[in-house]
Amino acid sequence: MTKVPIKLLVAASGTGGHLFPAIALAEKLQEYKIEWLGVPNRLETQLVPEQYPLNTIAIEGFQQGLSLSSVPILLKLIGSILSVRRILKQGNFQGIFTTGGYIAGPAVIAARSLGLPVVFHESNALPGKVTRFFGPWCSTVAVGFAVASKYLPGAKTVCVGTPVRSQFLHPAVDNALDLSIPKGVPLIVVFGGSQGAVAVNKLVRQSAQAWFDAGAYVVHLTGDNDPEAESLQHPQYRVLPFYDNMAALLRRANLAISRSGAGSLTELAVCGTPAILIPYPFAAEDHQSYNAAVFTEVGAALTFKQSELTLEILQQQVLDLLHSPAQLAKMGENAKAIGVPDSADQLAALVREVIAR
C-alpha cells in the first residue's frame, strides 16, 4: 500500500528574508507534499518554485493602532483567517510552517483553530511583534539567533540558525564569477539586501576613489531604486542592481559593506566574510541593530549607525581593514564560527518531529 505523504502549508511572503529560508526548508522535505500560502503581487509570485502550488489570500498589516480607519483591515483579517481555514480543510493539511510577517497571523490562528501544529521560524535577533504575539500559540518557534529566545518567554524555542539558499552549501571557486575581477586583488562587495540601500550607495560612491587608489576592486549591488546607480564609472568598479551568484561573490570578497538583515548576515556567516554593517535605520523596532550586535560582539563585523557614518569614517575604516589582512582573516573566522551551514537540515528535522501523522 502506497504511503500518503504528509501535507504541509508553507506561509511565507513578501521579502527574500521570509522566502529564501522557507524555500531552503521545502527543498529538504522531499517526502512531504508542500503547498504555499502567499499574497497576490508580492515576491512569492516570482520566487516560489513551480512545484509548490501557490494559494493566495488578501491580507494587510496593521501599521498603526486600532481605530475606525482600521475596521476594513480587521474585516479583511477575519476573511483571511476563514480563507486559510478553508485551504487547510479542503487540502487535508497536517500542519503549517511560517517565517513570520503579517501573513503568519491568519495562518497561525487558522491552524490552531483546527488543532493543527505550527512551526514558526524567526530569523532576527529581536523577534518581530507577530512572532512575540503568536509564538506561544505555536508548537515550536525555531530561532536564527540564540539571543532571540529571551524575547519569547512564553514560547517553546529551539535555535537552528537560518537556512540559506542551496548555492551557499557548495564551495564556490573564483572563476564562478563572471565579473572580470583579477585574482589576488582586494575585493569589496557592497549590498543592501533585497531592498537596496540608497544612502549607503551614495557614501560608497563618494569613498571609492581612495579604495581604488589602494588597489581594491568594488562590486556594488545597488538594488533597483537608486537613480544615481550608474553615476560612477571606473575600471575597478562593477555596478549591478543584483547578482545571482552571491555565494561565490561573498567567498571571493575580502570585505563586505552591508545592511544587517538576518538573511544577509546568515550568508556572510556561512561564507566567513568580514563586514562593515550599517543597520537600516527605519527597520521595525530597529531590529537590524540587534542583528548587527550579534556579529559585533564576536568580532565578526564593525557596525556603524547610518546617522553617524560620514564619508571620512567609512573611507578610512575600509582602508584600515584592507591594510590589516590579519584582522580581516580573524573577522572572517569569527563570522564562520557563528554560521550554521546545516540550518535547513536542522529545521527540517524539527518540522518532521512536530508535524507528523
C-alpha positions, 0 to 999 in steps of 0.5 A, a space after each residue: 500500500 502506497 504511503 500518503 505523504 504528509 501535507 504541509 502549508 508553507 506561509 511565507 511572503 513578501 521579502 527574500 528574508 521570509 522566502 529564501 529560508 522557507 524555500 531552503 526548508 521545502 527543498 529538504 522535505 522531499 517526502 512531504 507534499 508542500 503547498 504555499 500560502 502567499 499574497 497576490 503581487 508580492 515576491 512569492 509570485 516570482 520566487 516560489 518554485 513551480 512545484 509548490 502550488 501557490 494559494 493566495 489570500 488578501 491580507 494587510 498589516 496593521 501599521 498603526 493602532 486600532 481605530 475606525 480607519 482600521 475596521 476594513 483591515 480587521 474585516 479583511 483579517 477575519 476573511 483571511 483567517 476563514 480563507 486559510 481555514 478553508 485551504 487547510 480543510 479542503 487540502 487535508 493539511 497536517 500542519 503549517 510552517 511560517 517565517 513570520 510577517 503579517 501573513 503568519 497571523 491568519 495562518 497561525 490562528 487558522 491552524 490552531 483553530 483546527 488543532 493543527 501544529 505550527 512551526 514558526 521560524 524567526 530569523 532576527 535577533 529581536 523577534 518581530 511583534 507577530 512572532 512575540 504575539 503568536 509564538 506561544 500559540 505555536 508548537 515550536 518557534 525555531 530561532 536564527 539567533 540564540 539571543 532571540 529566545 529571551 524575547 519569547 518567554 512564553 514560547 517553546 524555542 529551539 535555535 537552528 540558525 537560518 537556512 540559506 539558499 542551496 548555492 551557499 552549501 557548495 564551495 564556490 571557486 573564483 572563476 564562478 564569477 563572471 565579473 572580470 575581477 583579477 585574482 589576488 586583488 582586494 575585493 569589496 562587495 557592497 549590498 543592501 539586501 533585497 531592498 537596496 540601500 540608497 544612502 549607503 550607495 551614495 557614501 560608497 560612491 563618494 569613498 571609492 576613489 581612495 579604495 581604488 587608489 589602494 588597489 581594491 576592486 568594488 562590486 556594488 549591488 545597488 538594488 533597483 531604486 537608486 537613480 544615481 546607480 550608474 553615476 560612477 564609472 571606473 575600471 575597478 568598479 562593477 555596478 549591478 542592481 543584483 547578482 545571482 551568484 552571491 555565494 561565490 561573490 561573498 567567498 571571493 570578497 575580502 570585505 563586505 559593506 552591508 545592511 544587517 538583515 538576518 538573511 544577509 548576515 546568515 550568508 556572510 556567516 556561512 561564507 566567513 566574510 568580514 563586514 562593515 554593517 550599517 543597520 537600516 535605520 527605519 527597520 521595525 523596532 530597529 531590529 537590524 541593530 540587534 542583528 548587527 550586535 550579534 556579529 559585533 560582539 564576536 568580532 565578526 563585523 564593525 557596525 556603524 549607525 547610518 546617522 553617524 557614518 560620514 564619508 571620512 569614517 567609512 573611507 578610512 575604516 575600509 582602508 584600515 581593514 584592507 591594510 590589516 589582512 590579519 584582522 580581516 582573516 580573524 573577522 572572517 573566522 569569527 563570522 564562520 564560527 557563528 554560521 550554521 551551514 546545516 540550518 535547513 537540515 536542522 529545521 527540517 528535522 524539527 518540522 518532521 518531529 512536530 508535524 507528523 501523522 
